[in-house]
Amino acid sequence: MNTKQAGNYQLKLKIELECVRDQFLSELKQSKHPYTGELAHILEKSSPNEWLDLIASKLSSEQFPRYRRLVQLEAALCQIEIGQFGYCCDCEAPLSQEELQQDAATQRCHRCRPKN
C-alpha cells in the first residue's frame, strides 16, 4: 500500500473515530446507569488518547458496542503509524483492497476472521 492510500484510510478512520466518540458520549449521557454519566463527564475533560483506558476501567464492551468500535478504530490508526496497516494481525497476510474499503478498521483477513 502506498503512502497516499494509507493517508486516505487514515483520514477516513479519524473522521469515523470523531463521530463514534461523539455518539458514545451521547449514549453514556442517555444511559440510566448513574456511573455512565460520571464517566461521560470524565471523558469530556480528558484527552481522547486516554479514553480507552478510562472506559476499560469502568465498562465492559458488552454494555456499549460502540466501545468495541472505538478500540478497532484506535488500533487501525496505530497500525498506520507503525507501518502495519493493511496486514492481518494474525497471519500477517495483506488485506485485500475490498476488505479495507468495506471496513478500514478491519484487523483480520477473511481466513482468520472469527466466523459468526
Backbone as a printed PyTorch tensor [residue, N CA C, xyz], in Angstrom:
tensor([[[  0.8550,  -1.1740,   0.0000],
         [  0.0000,   0.0000,   0.0000],
         [  0.8990,   1.2350,   0.0000]],

        [[  0.5560,   2.1740,  -0.8710],
         [  1.3940,   3.3640,  -0.9410],
         [  0.9890,   4.3850,   0.1270]],

        [[  1.8110,   5.4050,   0.2800],
         [  1.6120,   6.4170,   1.3110],
         [  0.3120,   7.1820,   1.1170]],

        [[ -0.0390,   7.4700,  -0.1220],
         [ -1.2780,   8.2020,  -0.3960],
         [ -2.4960,   7.3870,   0.0280]],

        [[ -2.5010,   6.0880,  -0.2940],
         [ -3.6230,   5.2320,   0.1140],
         [ -3.7190,   5.1610,   1.6330]],

        [[ -2.5910,   4.9720,   2.2920],
         [ -2.5870,   4.9200,   3.7570],
         [ -3.0950,   6.2350,   4.3380]],

        [[ -2.7040,   7.3320,   3.7480],
         [ -3.1760,   8.6460,   4.2000],
         [ -4.6800,   8.8050,   4.0320]],

        [[ -5.2050,   8.2970,   2.9280],
         [ -6.6530,   8.3500,   2.7050],
         [ -7.4040,   7.5250,   3.7500]],

        [[ -6.8800,   6.3240,   4.0300],
         [ -7.5140,   5.4920,   5.0540],
         [ -7.4050,   6.1450,   6.4340]],

        [[ -6.2590,   6.7550,   6.7000],
         [ -6.0560,   7.4170,   7.9860],
         [ -7.0820,   8.5360,   8.1770]],

        [[ -7.3040,   9.3280,   7.1520],
         [ -8.2870,  10.4020,   7.2300],
         [ -9.6880,   9.8410,   7.4630]],

        [[-10.0280,   8.8070,   6.7150],
         [-11.3410,   8.1720,   6.8570],
         [-11.5280,   7.6350,   8.2800]],

        [[-10.5060,   6.9780,   8.8210],
         [-10.5780,   6.4250,  10.1680],
         [-10.7120,   7.5270,  11.2210]],

        [[ -9.9620,   8.6160,  11.0490],
         [-10.0330,   9.7200,  12.0110],
         [-11.4160,  10.3640,  12.0250]],

        [[-12.0050,  10.5270,  10.8610],
         [-13.3480,  11.1030,  10.7720],
         [-14.3550,  10.2000,  11.4650]],

        [[-14.2770,   8.8920,  11.1810],
         [-15.2010,   7.9640,  11.8360],
         [-14.9690,   7.9440,  13.3480]],

        [[-13.7230,   7.9880,  13.7630],
         [-13.4010,   7.9740,  15.1870],
         [-14.0470,   9.1550,  15.9110]],

        [[-13.9800,  10.3250,  15.3240],
         [-14.6160,  11.5040,  15.9400],
         [-16.1230,  11.3080,  16.0700]],

        [[-16.7420,  10.7800,  15.0400],
         [-18.1880,  10.5290,  15.0740],
         [-18.5510,   9.4980,  16.1400]],

        [[-17.7830,   8.4250,  16.2000],
         [-18.0600,   7.3630,  17.1760],
         [-17.8470,   7.8790,  18.5950]],

        [[-16.8290,   8.6990,  18.8010],
         [-16.6170,   9.2950,  20.1330],
         [-17.8260,  10.1340,  20.5460]],

        [[-18.3150,  10.9650,  19.6350],
         [-19.4860,  11.8020,  19.9320],
         [-20.7100,  10.9490,  20.2370]],

        [[-20.9310,   9.9120,  19.4370],
         [-22.0840,   9.0370,  19.6510],
         [-21.9520,   8.2760,  20.9680]],

        [[-20.7470,   7.8480,  21.2850],
         [-20.5140,   7.1210,  22.5250],
         [-20.8000,   8.0170,  23.7350]],

        [[-20.3150,   9.2460,  23.6950],
         [-20.6000,  10.1880,  24.7850],
         [-22.1030,  10.4000,  24.9390]],

        [[-22.7850,  10.5380,  23.8460],
         [-24.2320,  10.7210,  23.8790],
         [-24.9200,   9.5200,  24.5190]],

        [[-24.4880,   8.3080,  24.1480],
         [-25.0520,   7.0920,  24.7410],
         [-24.8140,   7.0540,  26.2440]],

        [[-23.6100,   7.4230,  26.6590],
         [-23.3060,   7.4270,  28.0910],
         [-24.2040,   8.3940,  28.8410]],

        [[-24.3920,   9.5640,  28.2710],
         [-25.2170,  10.5790,  28.9260],
         [-26.6830,  10.1630,  28.9990]],

        [[-27.1580,   9.4130,  28.0120],
         [-28.5560,   8.9920,  27.9760],
         [-28.8230,   7.7200,  28.7720]],

        [[-27.7710,   7.0240,  29.1700],
         [-27.9270,   5.7750,  29.9020],
         [-28.5450,   6.0360,  31.2780]],

        [[-29.2500,   5.0720,  31.7640],
         [-29.8890,   5.1980,  33.0700],
         [-28.9600,   4.8160,  34.2220]],

        [[-27.8100,   4.2610,  33.9080],
         [-26.8550,   3.8910,  34.9540],
         [-26.1560,   5.1510,  35.4750]],

        [[-26.1290,   5.3400,  36.7990],
         [-25.5320,   6.5650,  37.3490],
         [-24.0540,   6.7380,  37.0290]],

        [[-23.2910,   5.6660,  36.9630],
         [-21.8540,   5.8070,  36.7320],
         [-21.5240,   6.1990,  35.3040]],

        [[-22.4420,   5.9740,  34.3570],
         [-22.1280,   6.3270,  32.9740],
         [-22.1270,   7.8360,  32.7630]],

        [[-23.0040,   8.5340,  33.4580],
         [-22.9930,   9.9940,  33.3840],
         [-21.7000,  10.5610,  33.9290]],

        [[-21.2480,   9.9740,  35.0230],
         [-19.9740,  10.3890,  35.6090],
         [-18.8190,  10.1030,  34.6460]],

        [[-18.8570,   8.9350,  34.0060],
         [-17.8220,   8.5920,  33.0320],
         [-17.8370,   9.5640,  31.8540]],

        [[-19.0120,   9.9210,  31.3780],
         [-19.1220,  10.8890,  30.2750],
         [-18.4650,  12.2060,  30.6680]],

        [[-18.7080,  12.6390,  31.8820],
         [-18.1240,  13.8910,  32.3860],
         [-16.5910,  13.7770,  32.4250]],

        [[-16.0900,  12.6460,  32.8920],
         [-14.6380,  12.4230,  32.9560],
         [-14.0400,  12.4300,  31.5430]],

        [[-14.7130,  11.7480,  30.6120],
         [-14.2020,  11.6830,  29.2360],
         [-14.1670,  13.0560,  28.5820]],

        [[-15.1800,  13.8490,  28.8340],
         [-15.2170,  15.1970,  28.2370],
         [-14.0480,  16.0450,  28.6980]],

        [[-13.5560,  15.8010,  29.9040],
         [-12.4440,  16.5790,  30.4470],
         [-11.0870,  15.9580,  30.1210]],

        [[-11.0950,  14.7600,  29.5430],
         [ -9.8520,  14.0340,  29.2870],
         [ -9.4410,  14.1350,  27.8270]],

        [[ -8.1710,  13.8690,  27.6060],
         [ -7.6650,  13.7800,  26.2390],
         [ -8.2270,  12.5200,  25.5930]],

        [[ -8.6290,  12.5930,  24.3290],
         [ -9.1100,  11.3790,  23.6510],
         [ -8.1010,  10.2350,  23.6820]],

        [[ -6.8200,  10.5470,  23.8190],
         [ -5.7970,   9.5000,  23.9060],
         [ -5.9280,   8.6700,  25.1770]],

        [[ -6.6260,   9.1930,  26.1790],
         [ -6.8020,   8.4960,  27.4540],
         [ -8.1210,   7.7300,  27.5190]],

        [[ -8.9840,   7.9220,  26.5550],
         [-10.3350,   7.3750,  26.6200],
         [-10.3800,   5.8670,  26.8060]],

        [[ -9.6380,   5.1200,  26.0070],
         [ -9.7510,   3.6620,  26.0610],
         [ -9.4060,   3.1270,  27.4430]],

        [[ -8.3640,   3.6560,  28.0560],
         [ -8.0070,   3.2070,  29.4020],
         [ -9.0790,   3.5820,  30.4150]],

        [[ -9.5990,   4.7840,  30.3130],
         [-10.6410,   5.2210,  31.2430],
         [-11.9160,   4.3870,  31.0890]],

        [[-12.2860,   4.1160,  29.8570],
         [-13.5060,   3.3520,  29.5930],
         [-13.3300,   1.9040,  30.0530]],

        [[-12.1960,   1.3180,  29.7400],
         [-11.9570,  -0.0940,  30.0770],
         [-12.0310,  -0.3250,  31.5800]],

        [[-11.6730,   0.6670,  32.3600],
         [-11.7100,   0.5030,  33.8090],
         [-13.1270,   0.6370,  34.3740]],

        [[-14.0690,   1.1040,  33.5580],
         [-15.4250,   1.3610,  34.0580],
         [-16.5110,   0.5120,  33.4050]],

        [[-16.3300,   0.1260,  32.1440],
         [-17.3880,  -0.5480,  31.3880],
         [-16.9030,  -1.8320,  30.7550]],

        [[-17.8340,  -2.6910,  30.4520],
         [-17.4980,  -3.8590,  29.6340],
         [-17.9600,  -3.5670,  28.2070]],

        [[-17.3090,  -4.2060,  27.2580],
         [-17.6490,  -3.9510,  25.8520],
         [-19.0550,  -4.4260,  25.5140]],

        [[-19.5850,  -5.3630,  26.2960],
         [-20.9470,  -5.8420,  26.0480],
         [-21.9800,  -4.7660,  26.3690]],

        [[-21.6760,  -3.9000,  27.3190],
         [-22.6120,  -2.8480,  27.7030],
         [-22.7990,  -1.8240,  26.5860]],

        [[-21.7160,  -1.4980,  25.9260],
         [-21.7440,  -0.4510,  24.9190],
         [-20.9750,  -0.9140,  23.6870]],

        [[-21.6580,  -1.4520,  22.6950],
         [-20.9750,  -1.9540,  21.4940],
         [-20.1360,  -0.8840,  20.7800]],

        [[-20.5080,   0.3770,  20.9420],
         [-19.7250,   1.4340,  20.2860],
         [-18.3000,   1.5000,  20.8520]],

        [[-18.1360,   1.0420,  22.0850],
         [-16.8040,   0.9910,  22.6820],
         [-15.8980,   0.0590,  21.8800]],

        [[-16.4290,  -1.0850,  21.4350],
         [-15.6360,  -2.0100,  20.6100],
         [-15.1730,  -1.3210,  19.3300]],

        [[-16.0430,  -0.5030,  18.7540],
         [-15.6640,   0.2040,  17.5210],
         [-14.5670,   1.2250,  17.8110]],

        [[-14.6390,   1.8920,  18.9520],
         [-13.5660,   2.8180,  19.3290],
         [-12.2300,   2.0840,  19.3690]],

        [[-12.2150,   0.9050,  19.9630],
         [-10.9870,   0.1120,  20.0570],
         [-10.4860,  -0.2540,  18.6630]],

        [[-11.3840,  -0.6820,  17.7900],
         [-10.9960,  -1.0570,  16.4310],
         [-10.3880,   0.1210,  15.6710]],

        [[-11.0270,   1.2750,  15.7890],
         [-10.5420,   2.4580,  15.0770],
         [ -9.1810,   2.8990,  15.6020]],

        [[ -9.0280,   2.9080,  16.9160],
         [ -7.7380,   3.2760,  17.5120],
         [ -6.6470,   2.3040,  17.0700]],

        [[ -6.9660,   1.0140,  17.0300],
         [ -5.9850,   0.0050,  16.6160],
         [ -5.5600,   0.2180,  15.1670]],

        [[ -6.5180,   0.4910,  14.3010],
         [ -6.2010,   0.7150,  12.8910],
         [ -5.3100,   1.9410,  12.7200]],

        [[ -5.5880,   3.0050,  13.4560],
         [ -4.7540,   4.2060,  13.3720],
         [ -3.3420,   3.9290,  13.8930]],

        [[ -3.2320,   3.1280,  14.9290],
         [ -1.9030,   2.7460,  15.4270],
         [ -1.1550,   1.9260,  14.3900]],

        [[ -1.8720,   1.0480,  13.6920],
         [ -1.2300,   0.2440,  12.6530],
         [ -0.6710,   1.1310,  11.5420]],

        [[ -1.3910,   2.1820,  11.2010],
         [ -0.8910,   3.1140,  10.1800],
         [  0.4030,   3.7540,  10.6710]],

        [[  0.3990,   4.1970,  11.9230],
         [  1.5680,   4.8700,  12.4820],
         [  2.8110,   3.9790,  12.4890]],

        [[  2.6340,   2.6800,  12.7140],
         [  3.7980,   1.7880,  12.7970],
         [  4.0720,   1.0390,  11.4940]],

        [[  3.3010,   1.3510,  10.4540],
         [  3.5410,   0.7440,   9.1550],
         [  2.9870,  -0.6590,   8.9930]],

        [[  2.0410,  -1.0510,   9.8250],
         [  1.4610,  -2.3900,   9.7440],
         [  0.0340,  -2.3910,   9.1980]],

        [[ -0.4440,  -1.2510,   8.7840],
         [ -1.8120,  -1.1510,   8.2800],
         [ -1.9500,  -1.9370,   6.9810]],

        [[ -3.0630,  -2.6460,   6.8740],
         [ -3.3300,  -3.3970,   5.6540],
         [ -2.8560,  -4.8350,   5.7080]],

        [[ -2.4180,  -5.2700,   6.8930],
         [ -1.9770,  -6.6510,   7.0780],
         [ -2.7960,  -7.2980,   8.1880]],

        [[ -3.0750,  -8.5710,   8.0310],
         [ -3.8080,  -9.3410,   9.0360],
         [ -2.9750,  -9.3890,  10.3150]],

        [[ -3.5980,  -9.1210,  11.4530],
         [ -2.8560,  -9.1350,  12.7110],
         [ -2.5590, -10.5540,  13.1930]],

        [[ -3.1570, -11.5590,  12.5780],
         [ -2.8820, -12.9410,  12.9620],
         [ -1.8500, -13.5950,  12.0450]],

        [[ -2.1450, -13.6470,  10.7510],
         [ -1.2500, -14.3610,   9.8160],
         [ -0.3330, -13.4190,   9.0370]],

        [[ -0.5440, -12.1140,   9.1600],
         [  0.2610, -11.0760,   8.5110],
         [  0.1340, -11.0480,   6.9930]],

        [[ -0.8800, -11.7190,   6.4560],
         [ -1.1450, -11.6450,   5.0200],
         [ -1.7160, -10.2670,   4.6890]],

        [[ -1.4250,  -9.7490,   3.5110],
         [ -2.0200,  -8.4630,   3.1240],
         [ -3.5430,  -8.5790,   3.0510]],

        [[ -4.2190,  -7.5620,   3.5490],
         [ -5.6760,  -7.4950,   3.4260],
         [ -5.9970,  -6.9900,   2.0250]],

        [[ -7.0840,  -7.4600,   1.4770],
         [ -7.4670,  -7.0240,   0.1290],
         [ -8.0150,  -5.6040,   0.1830]],

        [[ -7.9310,  -4.9200,  -0.9400],
         [ -8.4990,  -3.5770,  -1.0300],
         [-10.0030,  -3.6080,  -0.7610]],

        [[-10.6650,  -4.6730,  -1.1810],
         [-12.1070,  -4.8040,  -0.9430],
         [-12.3980,  -4.8650,   0.5590]],

        [[-11.5890,  -5.6340,   1.2980],
         [-11.7720,  -5.7300,   2.7490],
         [-11.5670,  -4.3740,   3.4150]],

        [[-10.5270,  -3.6600,   2.9990],
         [-10.2360,  -2.3590,   3.5860],
         [-11.2700,  -1.3140,   3.1900]],

        [[-11.7650,  -1.3880,   1.9720],
         [-12.7940,  -0.4350,   1.5530],
         [-14.1050,  -0.6930,   2.2840]],

        [[-14.3930,  -1.9550,   2.5580],
         [-15.6050,  -2.2880,   3.2910],
         [-15.5000,  -1.8020,   4.7380]],

        [[-14.3350,  -2.0090,   5.3670],
         [-14.1040,  -1.5480,   6.7350],
         [-12.6120,  -1.3100,   6.9100]],

        [[-12.2290,  -0.0440,   6.9120],
         [-10.8090,   0.3010,   7.0150],
         [-10.2130,  -0.0950,   8.3640]],

        [[-11.0480,  -0.3710,   9.3410],
         [-10.5560,  -0.7640,  10.6620],
         [-10.4450,  -2.2780,  10.8160]],

        [[-10.6570,  -3.0060,   9.7390],
         [-10.5800,  -4.4560,   9.8400],
         [ -9.1800,  -4.8790,  10.2540]],

        [[ -9.1090,  -5.8820,  11.1040],
         [ -7.8350,  -6.3290,  11.6540],
         [ -7.4030,  -7.6930,  11.1220]],

        [[ -8.3520,  -8.4370,  10.5720],
         [ -8.0610,  -9.8080,  10.1670],
         [ -8.5400, -10.0690,   8.7480]],

        [[ -7.8040, -10.9370,   8.0640],
         [ -8.2120, -11.3430,   6.7260],
         [ -9.4130, -12.2800,   6.8250]],

        [[ -9.9990, -12.5970,   5.6920],
         [-11.1920, -13.4350,   5.6910],
         [-10.9250, -14.8240,   6.2480]],

        [[ -9.6990, -15.3190,   6.1470],
         [ -9.3820, -16.6550,   6.6850],
         [ -9.2620, -16.6460,   8.2070]],

        [[ -8.7500, -15.5620,   8.7940],
         [ -8.5210, -15.5050,  10.2360],
         [ -9.6820, -14.8830,  11.0210]],

        [[-10.5910, -14.2330,  10.3110],
         [-11.7170, -13.5790,  10.9580],
         [-12.6230, -14.6140,  11.6280]],

        [[-13.0570, -14.3690,  12.8670],
         [-13.9650, -15.3230,  13.5230],
         [-15.2470, -15.4660,  12.7410]],

        [[-15.7070, -16.6660,  12.6430],
         [-16.9750, -16.9470,  11.9570],
         [-18.1240, -16.7330,  12.9360]],

        [[-19.1410, -16.0240,  12.5000],
         [-20.3000, -15.7590,  13.3760],
         [-21.3010, -16.8470,  13.2970]]])
